[in-house]
Amino acid sequence: MNDKFLAMCGICRKAGKTVVGTNLSTEAVKRGQTNLVICASDIAKNSEKEIVRACEASGTRLYRTSYTKEVLGESLGFNEVAVFAVADSNFAKALLNIISTNAENGGTN
């Protein structure tokens, strides 16, 4: 895996700082236990609405990646992941920094 964003997602997971899945992520957001939520490009519309609503209500940052559920899942050690939340401010900052750097360099993730 060459991509820094995906590699950092995997590091977050291995460190135990992610909440994986729409329902678990939504609940964690509502409880104020997350710093960032990442959505796959092919997340189901109803799932997306649910997590967006929770993020807006709590002020949690949401990032819609161009990666599919399969690609995100692979980086986290699953078959598919539509959404996951980052439950650590330092990891969230690191991911947002990678996102920002990619955007500055013309990347889409």
Number of C-alpha atoms within 10 A of each C-alpha: 8 6 10 13 21 21 15 18 25 19 16 23 19 12 11 12 18 23 23 22 16 22 15 14 26 25 15 19 27 18 11 14 16 26 21 25 26 22 26 23 16 17 17 11 8 9 17 19 12 13 24 19 14 20 22 12 11 14 14 19 17 17 17 15 18 14 17 17 20 16 18 27 22 17 21 23 13 13 12 17 24 23 29 27 29 27 22 17 13 12 20 22 14 15 23 16 13 18 19 14 13 15 12 10 9 9 10 11 17
